[in-house]
């Protein structure tokens, strides 16, 4: 019974080390910045939708109201997830610390959930567009 290493094991190790190097160099910080920008963009879209709805008497529309509530819940969840990483990946982070390296590795798994939240927010915005287009004027 042999427990030696094969060439494919070394290839997998090299790929994993390469991925880790990318995450630790810039990938996690850039991904965090992108997610933070997305959050603030969607917040501005939500404000615009609210002011548009108020000006066009759409706020009473049940679909609009329910969708905006859902959107607020998703935005809070999105904000909470990115806020946890702000000290480690944000603009005022301490560079080259062990805690930052750990946060970068955690972020690489965390960003998939944020992508799902972003898609959910996008869906809510599309539903609001439908509510606006179909509401009586």
C-alpha positions, 0 to 999 in steps of 0.5 A, spaced: 500 500 500 503 506 497 501 513 499 505 517 494 504 523 490 502 523 483 504 528 478 496 530 478 497 531 485 502 536 484 498 540 479 492 541 483 497 543 489 500 548 484 493 551 482 491 551 489 497 556 490 496 560 484 489 561 486 491 563 493 496 568 491 491 571 486 486 572 492 492 575 497 495 579 492 489 584 489 483 579 487 479 580 494 480 587 495 478 588 488 472 584 489 470 587 495 471 594 492 466 592 486 461 589 491 461 595 495 460 600 489 454 595 487 451 596 494 451 604 493 449 604 486 443 599 488 441 604 494 441 610 489 437 606 484 432 605 490 432 612 492 430 614 485 425 609 485 422 611 491 422 619 489 419 616 482 413 612 485 412 618 490 411 623 484 407 618 480 402 616 486 405 609 485 407 607 492 400 605 494 401 599 489 401 593 493 406 590 488 411 596 488 410 596 496 412 589 497 417 589 492 421 595 496 420 592 502 423 585 500 429 590 496 430 593 503 431 587 507 436 584 501 440 591 502 440 590 509 443 583 508 448 585 503 450 591 507 451 587 513 455 582 509 460 587 506 461 591 512 464 585 516 470 585 511 471 593 511 476 593 516 480 588 512 479 589 505 476 597 505 480 603 503 483 604 510 485 597 511 492 595 515 496 592 509 500 586 510 497 583 516 495 576 518 488 578 519 487 581 513 490 575 509 485 570 513 479 575 511 481 575 504 481 568 504 474 568 507 472 573 502 473 569 496 468 564 499 463 570 501 463 573 495 459 568 492 453 569 496 453 576 495 453 575 487 446 571 489 444 577 493 446 582 487 442 577 483 436 577 487 436 585 488 436 585 480 430 581 480 426 586 485 428 592 481 425 588 475 419 587 478 418 594 480 419 596 473 413 592 471 409 595 477 411 602 475 409 600 467 403 596 469 400 601 474 394 606 472 396 613 470 
